[in-house]
Amino acid sequence: MPADAAWPAPAKLNLFLHIVGRRDDGYHLLQTVFQFLDRGDSLFFTPRADGAIRRSEGPADVPQDQDLCVRAARALQAAAGVTQGVDIRLEKHLPMGGGLGGGSSDAATTLVALNRLWRCGLSPEALAQIGLTLGADVPVFVHGQAAWAEGVGERLTPVQLPEPWYVVLCPPVHVATGALFQAPELTRNCPPLTIRDFSSGAGDNVFEPVVRARYPEVDAALNALGTHAPTRLTGSGGCLFAAFPDRDAAQAAHEALAGRWPGFVARGRNRSILLDRLSEED
């Protein structure tokens, strides 16, 4: 494997998303199912001997000190007592603020890749603990297995799911997650589900009615893709998805909507493509 080969940071979908309560500190208690896609951002890491951590390429509107890749690298460096540094190049393919987990996935890939490149020797559990300080979704990307998630999203139970082809549409809006969590109309008292309930078809996304009302472009995209297959918001939006039994069916639906919204076709994955890349290093 070339030293400068890309490390993938895959997208995720929330196949359902409920809020079942709140902790004393105000954090919402969730239930959700995460599944990965075989599409995402790409990261490149060039270790440095001087200890500096720099982002050589990435989103222009995100300052380096706020970039989750830079923050993840610094957190790992401190936790593992590493003296090396790194240059990070991020090729951003996933939309920001779309509910596909791009920033959290970028952070997780940074932790997993640098743990190997810096020879830190930390376990996935240790990396996930570091990741949790950066964002609630980071641990699932570190572990790289489709999962039933509870708590704030950090209590994970691996699950085996069908791996359909998905059409993902990405209306050109940036959904303000913080504002949605404060929305008075948001449902925060869903009855807890079991994995069996979900497997039987229970569960929806509590953010969807709020996003539909506040973002007409997302509402229109949900309605349009919904004429081809059942469609759902992922995360707090604004990206949305529908599952299809094969690639041809997904491509046909995507082409029928071509030009109306940005989007793509991708395969669902229970094992993250990040783990595939990691195994190539062995």
N, C-alpha and C positions, 0 to 999 in steps of 0.2 A: 504494500500500500504506500503510495507516494506520501512524503511527509506533509505536503501541502494539500492533501485530499480533503474534500468537503466533509463536514460533519452535519447530518441533517437534524433539523429541529421541527418535528412533524406537527401538523395541526391536530386538534382534537375536536370531537363533537360531544355535546351533552345530549344524550338520547332522551333524557327527561331531566327536569330540575324543579325541585320543591323546596320551600322554606318551611321547616317544621317548628321553629321557635327561635329564641334568642338567648345568648349567654348573658351573664351579669355584666360583662364588659361591653355589651352592645353588638357583638358580632352575631351575624345570623347563622343559625344551624340549618344545614342543607341536607338533602338527599339527592343524589344524581348518579348517573352512569356515564363514565368516560369511555369513548372508543377513539382510537387514533385513525388518521388518514395517511396514505402513502404519499403525501404532498406536504411541503412546508418551507421554512426558511433554510438557508445554508450558511454555515459558519466555517471560517478558516482560522487556524491558530498557528502563530509562529512564536515559539518560546524565545525569551530574551534572558540574558545572563544578569542584567542590571536590576532586576526586580520591578521594573516599571510595567504598569498595565495600561495599555493604550488601545483605543478603538480606531483603527485606520479607515474603516468604512462602516457606515450605518445610517439610520434615519437622521436627516439633517435637522429635524425639528425636536430631536431628543438630545439634550446636553449629555456629554460623556459621563459626568458624575451621576446622572439619573438613569443611564442605560442599564438595564437589568443584566446584560452580559458582563459589563464592567463591574457592577456591584457583586455579581456571583463570583467572578474571578478574585476580587479582593477578599470576599468572605472566605473562600476556599484557601487562599494564600495565608490568611490569618489563622484559620482553624488548623491547618496542617503545618504551620511554621515553615512555609516554602520561601526560599530566597530568590527563586526564578520569577521572571515576569512573562508577559506575553503581549503580542500584537494581535488584535481580534478584528477580523473582517467579516461583517455581517451583510449577506445578500438577503434583503427583505422581500419576500414574495407574498406573505400573508398580510391582509389589511390590519391596521391597528384599530383597536376598539371594535372588533367584529365578533368577539365571542369564540374565536378559534384557538385562543390560548397562545398566540404567537410570542408575546413577551415572556410568559412563564416557560414556554418550551425552549426559547433561546437561552434563558437562564439555566435550565436543566441540562441542556446540551453542553453549555460552558462548564458546568460542574463535572459532568461525566467525562468529557473530553480531557479537561485539564487534570482531573484525577489520574488519568492514564498517562498523559504526556509529561506531567510533572512527577510522576511516580509517587503519588501521595499514599496510595494503598488504602484509602478509606472505603468502607463498605457502602453499598447502596443505601442502607438505613442511615448511616452517618451523613451521606450526601443529601438525603431527603430532609434530614433535620436542619441542615444548613439552608436548603431550598425553602423550607417553610418560613424562614425569617424573611424571605424575599417575596413570597406570595403563596396563597393557599393551594394553587393549582400546580406548583412546581414539583411537589413529591410524586404525583402520578406520572409526570414526564420522566423523572429520574428512574422510577421503577420500571416503566415501559410496558406495563400490562394493563389491558382493558380492566376497568374496575368499577365496582359499586363503591360509592364514596359517601361518607357521613361526617358529622362534626362541621367544621368550616370547609370541608373538602379533603381533609388530611387523613381520615380513617378509611383505609382502603381495603377492599376485599376483591381479589382477582376474580374475574368472571370470563366465561367463554360465550361468545356471542356469534350470531351469523355475521359474515363479512361481505355485505352487499356492496354494490357500486352506488356512490352518492353523487347527486348533483348538488353543488353548493353555490348559492347566489350571494353576492356581496354588494348590496346597495351602497352607493357612495355617501354614507352618513357615518358619523362617529358618535356612537351611543355613549352617553355619559352614565357609566355604571353607578357612580356614587349617587347621582340624582335619582336613579331608578330605585335604589335601595331605600331612599327616603320618601318615595312616592306613597301618599296616603292610601291609594287604591291597590297597592301591592298586597297580595295574599301572603300572610306570614304564619298561618296556623294550619297548614296542610296536615291531615292525619298521616302518621308515619306509614310507609309502605315496607313490604318485604321484597326480597329479590324474586320470590315466587309471584308476588303481585305484579311486579314489573314484567316478568316473563309472560304473564297472562294478558298483557296489554295495558295495564294501569300506568298512570303517570302522564303529566304534560309539563309545560314550561310556564311557571307562574309569571315570568317577565313578559310573555308574549302579548297578553291583552294590553299591558301598559305601553309596550313598544309600539304596538299597532296604533294606539291612540295618539302617540306623540310623534311618530315618524311615518308619515304617509307613504314614503318610498318603500319602507319595509313592509307595510301593510299590503301595498300593491304587488310586491314580489311574492309574498306569502300566498296571496290569492292566485297569482298566475302559475306558480310552480304547483300549487295545490290542485290545479286542473289535471295534472299528470300523475300525481301520487300524493299520499298524505305528507304534509310538510310541517316542519317545526323550526322554531328559533333555536339557535345554539347559544348557551351561556346567557348573557344579558343582551345578546345581539350586537349589531344588526345583521349578521350573516344568518342564513337559513338553509335548510337541507331537506332532501327527500331521498329515500332509498329505492333502488331498482335491482331486479334480480340479476342483471348482467350488464356488461359495459355498453353493448349496442343500445339497450333500452335507455340507459342513462344518457348516452350521447344524443339519441334522438330527442329526448326531452330538452336537453341543453340547447341543441341546435334550434328547436322550436322557439326558444326564448332569446336567441342570439341577438345581440345588439341592445337589448333592453336594460340588462344589468351585467356588471362584471361577474364572473364566476368561473367554475371549473368542474371537471368530473374527476373523482378520486375513489380509490378502493378503501373500504373500511379494513382496519387491521387491529387484531387483538394483541399482537406483539409489535411494539414500536420499531420503526425502521432505524431508530437510534441504536437499539440493541443489536440489530443486524450489522450496523457499521462498527460497533464496539467489538463484535466477535471477529471482524476482519483484522483487528489489531492483534489478536491472539496468535 
